[in-house]
Amino acid sequence: MEPEALEREVGAIAAAHGAISETVGQFVVGNRDLVDLLAVGVLTGGHVLIDGVPGTAKTTISKIMARLLGYRFSRVQGAVDVQPADIIGVRIYDADRHEFVLQKGPIFANFVMVDEINRLTPKTQSALIEAMAEHQATIDGTSYSLGDPYFVVATQNTQEFEGTFPLIEAQRDRFMYGMTLHHLDREHEAEILVRLRDGQLDWETYGNRLAPLFSIEEIARMSRAVQEVYVDDAIVRYIRDIVVSSRSHGDIRLGTSTRGSLALLRGAQARAAIDGRAYVIPDDIKAMARPVLGHRLVLEREAEIGRVSVGQVIGDILAAVEVA
């Protein structure tokens, strides 16, 4: 892509992200970082894993963004009795047509939200992760393509342990990005109360006003432009050094995979684009380090006992590694 054309596309991406953030902010208080990360995920085709307590607007933000993007939205509620067929689908016999027909599950959509994924049994988790990785589902030996584009947001409440099945490392690695949400601060909590008092938190009224801001074709064009964002060799070495450091840090038992390296580069490109730049800077890498590395790193037992957090370790790595 010619530099002038890329500049125009990047400008359009930044404007689009601004419009999405403004529209989400009309109904949702705070959580700007989540909106940014979902935008990065959509632009790079990377699924997002969210840790957080209930009541942090994860589902609401996802529904709003799906509508604004013109994506077909579906939701899966995690529970121990959910079977793979419940989310993938099943072939049933149609007596009128005298043949088996496919009854599609909720994963046949463009924007799929899996709420409390760690309440799904390992067998059902595996079926979902396979669909995410392959963008297809195999039912009775026949493969069916899922939505195109295809984007998954999964949530889990890691503060609860009863009736849960934590994702194994290989499954977490399938999510390109991850983040942890916390309760709102005092200022935002007060703002929500004021909005409720003034009748501004009626989802039916707000949701009925929402219309797509973009077409799927426009999103695809923006995604292609993100891949053209310039990444200097020094930035590539910076990413390499951060990832390698995660594999040799004394507090880390399992470092970042090569899939994490690719996610860090792609995420930095998208981050630059939504900021209106056609080139990546070190701050883009730093901004994406926690969303890319946080859910992939496994700490040593001694570090966990000493209450060392993954965020602290990532901060140590970023402080130690310089742009070469």
N, C-alpha and C positions, 0 to 999 in steps of 0.2 A: 504494500500500500504506500502510495506517495505520502511524504511528510505532511503536506497541506491537507490531504484527505484524512490522514490519521488525526491531525489536530482537530478537524471538524467533528470526527466521530467521538473523540475523547470529550470534546466540549458537550456533545449531545448526551453522552453517558453521565457526565457530571450534572447536567441539567435534569436528566431523568431521575437520577438518584435524589436530587434536591426536591423534586416534585413528590416522589414517593415518601421521603422523610416528612415533608410538610403535611401530606395527607394522613399518614399514620399518626402524627402528632396531634391531629385534630381530635382523636379519640383516645389515644394511649398516652399516658404520662411516663416520661423517662424511657429507659431501655433503648437509647439511641445506638448503643454499641451492637445490640442484637439486630437492629434494622440494617446497620452497615454490614454485618457479617452475612446476613441472609442475601443481601445484594451481591456481595462478593461470591457467595456460593452459587447464585443463579448465573452470574456472568462467567464463572469458570466450570460450571457443571459439577460442582462438588457438594456432596451431602453434608449436613450439619448435625452434630450431636450436642444437645443442650443439657447440662446438669443444673438443677435448681429446684427450690421448694415450690409447692403449688401457689397459684395466685400471682404469678409474675407476668401475666399477659402473653405468654408464649403462643397459645392457641389463637388468641385474638389478632396478634401481629401477623401470624402466618396466614390467617384467613384474609386479612386486609391485603397483604402483599400478593396473594394468589389472585385476588380479584383485579388488582391494579395491573398485574402482568398479563391478564387474560388467560391464566392457567386454570384448568379444571382441578378443583380442590377435593381431597377426600381425607378422612381421618380414621385412624385405627386406635382403639382404646386397648392398651395392654392389660391382659388378665391371664391367670394361669390356665384357664380352660379354653383359651383361643388356640385353635389348631391351624396348621399351615393352610389347609383348604379354606379357612375362614378369611384369610387375607389374600391368598393368591387366586382362589376360585375353584370351581369344580364343574365337571361335565355331567349333566343330568339328562335323563331320557325324556324326550318330548314325544308323548303318545300320538299327538296329532300329526307330527311330521315323520314319525317312525325313525327317529335318529337321535343321537346324543348331541346336545348343544352346550356351548360354554356359558356358564353363569360366572361372569367376571367378578373377582374380589376387589376390595377397595384400593389395591395397589395399582390398578389400571387407571391412572390419572396422570396429570402433569406435575401436581404439587401434592405430595403425600405427607401427612403428619402422623407420626406414630407416637402416641402419648404413653409415657411410662413403658418404654421398650424393655426395661429390665424386669417387668412383670410377665413378659412372655417366656414360655419355656425355651430351653436351648434349641429344641427341634424347630420351633416356630421362628426363633431368632435367626437360625441358620437359613431357613427358607427366605426370610426377608432380606438378609444380607446378600444372598445369592442373586435375588432379583435386582437389588441395588447395583451389584457389580456387573451383571450381564445385561441389564435393561430388558430382560425377558423372563417369562415364567414358563416352566415345563409342567404340563398337566396331562396325565395319562400318555406320556411319551411324545406329546406334541408341544412344540415351543411357540409361544405367543409373544409378540413384541409388546412392551409396555408403552406408556405415553412418550411422545417426543415433542418437546423436551421432557426430561424426567428429573425431578428434584425431590429429595426426601429430607425432612426434618424430624429427628427423633429426640424425645425428652426422657429424662430419668431423674428420679429423686433419690440421690445417693445417701440421704439421711435416714432412709427407711430400709430395713433389712428383711423383715418378715415377709415371706411370700415373693421374694425377688430372686432373680438369677442374673448376677453381674455379667456384662459382656466380657468375653475373653479378649486378650490383646489383639489377636488377628481380626476380630470383628470391629473393635474400636478403630483399628487402622484403616478400615474401609470408609470411615467418615473423614472427608478431607479436612474439615474444620470442627472445632468444638469450643464451647465456652461455658462458664458458670454464671448463673444469674443469682442475684441476692435480692432481699427485700429493698424497697425504695427508701430513700433518705427522708428526713423530716420534712423538707420543703416539698418534695414530690408527693409524699403521703398527704400533706395538707391540700395540695392542689387537686388530688383525686376526690377528696371529701367535698371540696368546693364545687367541682364539676357535678358530682352526684346531687348535691343540694340544688344546683341550678338546672337540673334535668338534662345534662349534656352527656350522660353515659348510657343512653338508650341505644343498644346495638341495632335493634330493628330499624329505627329511624336513620341511624348513621349508615348501616349496611345497605339499605335500599338506595342510598344516594351514590354509592360507589359504582363506578364504571371503569372498564379497562382504560389505562392511559396509553398502552402500547399493544401492538400486535405481536404474536409469536415470532413472526418474521423479523420485526424490528429488534426483538431481544436477541435473536440469532445473529443478526448483523452486529450488534454491540458486542456479543461474545467473541466473534471473529476479530473485531477491532482490538479487544483486550489482548489477544494473543500477539498482536503486532507492537504492543507497548515495548519500548526499548529497554533492554537489560544489559548493562555494561559488564565486561569480564570481571571487573573488580567486585561487582555485586554478586556475580555467580560464585566467586571465591569466598565472599562473605557468607553466603548461604552454606556453602560446603563446610566452612570452618565451624559454623554454629552447629550444624548437624553432627559433624565428627566429634565436637566437644561434648555433645549429649551422649555419645556412646562411650566416652572415657571418663566422665565426671564421677567422682568418688561416691556421690550419694545416689547414683542412678544404676539400677540393675539392668534395665532394658531401655536402650536409647531409641532414637528416631530412625525409622526405616527410610529407604530410598523413596518410597511413596510420600513420605513427609517432606523430603527435599523438593520434590516436584510440586507439592502443594504449597510450599513456602514461596517458590518462584511464581506460580500462577496466581496465588493470592496477592502477592505484592504487586503484580501487574494490574490486577483488578482494583486494588486499593489506590494505586496511582491514578487510574482512570477515573474513579469516582471523585477524586480530588482535583480532576481537570488537568492531569499531567500525562504526557505521552512517553514518559521515561520513569524508571524506578529509582528511588533514592534510598539510602540506608534506613531512614525513618519508616519507610513502607515495610521493610523487613522486620524492624523492631515491633511495628504495630501488629504484624501477622504472626509473630513468633509464638505468642501464647495460644492463639486459636489453633495453630498448626501443631505445636509440640505438646500442649498441655494434656491432652487426652491420650497421647501416645507414650509418654514417659512412665516407667514403673520404677519407683524408688526402692532402695535397699531397705530391708527391715529395720536396720539400725537408724536410718534417717526417719522412718515413720515413727519409731518409738521416741526419737528426739524431737518430734513434732516439726520436722522440716517439711515445708510444703513444696509442691511442684512449681508454684509460682515463684518461690524464693530461688529455687535451683535455676529456673529459666532466667531470672534476673541476674544471677551470678554469671551465667554463661554470656549473656548480652554485655555485661560489664567487662568481662575478660576478653571477648573477641572483638577485634578491630577490623575495619575495612582495610584490606591490603592493597 
